[in-house]
Amino acid sequence: MTTTSALGQALCRDAAVLLESYRAGAWVPDPAERDLAEGLARGRWDAHFLRAALREVAPEVRAGRLIDVLAPAADILDQAAAGEDVVLQLRVLVDALTTWP
């Protein structure tokens, strides 16, 4: 297993755990985190797009949990093979955050 694939697998797990915490009500994203998710949901998921979105995040996002799974994703998305699973898991998380109950 390469370092990139190991990081991709770890990131997928982290995103899945965050999604489960959200669904269970244990984590409630800050409104700024929801705004970021809304912006990401409308974009094309590649490393360039993600880096651009993360450069402009509000301070509340930097202090939240969502950034912990998004920040390392850009480097993983540079690697096409490892990036597919990561994109899928992150999109599931973002879709959940942008669908109001």
C-alpha positions as CSV (number, residue, x, y, z in Angstrom):
1,M,0.0,0.0,0.0
2,T,1.4,3.4,-1.0
3,T,1.4,6.3,1.4
4,T,-1.1,8.2,-0.7
5,S,-3.6,5.2,-0.7
6,A,-3.1,4.9,3.1
7,L,-3.8,8.6,3.5
8,G,-6.8,8.3,1.2
9,Q,-8.2,5.4,3.2
10,A,-7.7,7.3,6.5
11,L,-9.4,10.3,5.0
12,C,-12.4,8.2,3.8
13,R,-12.7,6.8,7.4
14,D,-12.5,10.3,8.9
15,A,-15.2,11.6,6.6
16,A,-17.4,8.6,7.3
17,V,-17.0,9.1,11.1
18,L,-17.8,12.8,10.7
19,L,-20.9,11.9,8.7
20,E,-22.1,9.4,11.3
21,S,-21.5,12.0,14.0
22,Y,-23.6,14.5,12.0
23,R,-26.4,11.9,11.4
24,A,-26.4,11.0,15.1
25,G,-26.6,14.6,16.2
26,A,-23.3,14.5,17.9
27,W,-21.8,17.1,15.6
28,V,-23.7,20.1,14.3
29,P,-21.8,22.1,11.7
30,D,-21.3,25.8,12.2
31,P,-23.3,27.9,9.7
32,A,-20.0,28.8,8.0
33,E,-19.3,25.1,7.5
34,R,-22.7,24.7,5.9
35,D,-21.9,27.6,3.6
36,L,-18.6,25.9,2.6
37,A,-20.5,22.7,2.0
38,E,-23.0,24.5,-0.2
39,G,-20.2,26.0,-2.3
40,L,-18.4,22.7,-2.6
41,A,-21.6,20.9,-3.7
42,R,-21.9,23.2,-6.7
43,G,-18.3,22.8,-7.8
44,R,-16.1,20.4,-9.8
45,W,-14.2,18.2,-7.4
46,D,-10.6,18.4,-8.2
47,A,-7.5,19.5,-6.2
48,H,-7.5,23.0,-7.7
49,F,-11.2,23.7,-6.9
50,L,-10.8,22.4,-3.4
51,R,-7.7,24.4,-2.7
52,A,-9.4,27.6,-4.0
53,A,-12.4,27.0,-1.8
54,L,-10.3,26.3,1.3
55,R,-8.2,29.5,0.8
56,E,-11.3,31.6,1.4
57,V,-12.9,30.0,4.4
58,A,-14.2,31.9,7.4
59,P,-12.3,31.6,10.7
60,E,-15.3,29.6,12.1
61,V,-14.6,26.9,9.5
62,R,-10.9,26.8,10.4
63,A,-11.9,26.1,14.0
64,G,-14.5,23.4,13.1
65,R,-14.3,19.7,12.3
66,L,-15.2,19.8,8.6
67,I,-11.9,21.4,7.7
68,D,-10.1,18.4,9.3
69,V,-11.3,16.2,6.5
70,L,-11.3,18.7,3.7
71,A,-7.8,20.2,4.2
72,P,-5.8,17.0,3.5
73,A,-8.1,16.0,0.6
74,A,-6.5,18.4,-2.0
75,D,-3.2,16.6,-1.9
76,I,-4.9,13.2,-2.2
77,L,-7.0,14.5,-5.1
78,D,-3.8,15.2,-7.0
79,Q,-3.4,11.4,-7.2
80,A,-6.1,10.2,-9.5
81,A,-6.3,6.6,-8.3
82,A,-6.5,7.4,-4.6
83,G,-8.7,10.4,-5.2
84,E,-11.8,8.6,-6.5
85,D,-12.8,7.0,-3.2
86,V,-12.0,10.2,-1.3
87,V,-14.1,12.3,-3.6
88,L,-17.0,9.9,-3.3
89,Q,-16.9,9.9,0.5
90,L,-16.5,13.6,0.8
91,R,-19.4,14.2,-1.7
92,V,-21.6,12.0,0.5
93,L,-20.7,14.1,3.5
94,V,-21.2,17.4,1.7
95,D,-24.5,16.2,0.3
96,A,-25.7,15.3,3.7
97,L,-24.7,18.7,5.0
98,T,-26.5,20.5,2.2
99,T,-29.8,18.5,2.6
100,W,-31.7,20.1,5.4
101,P,-33.8,17.7,7.5
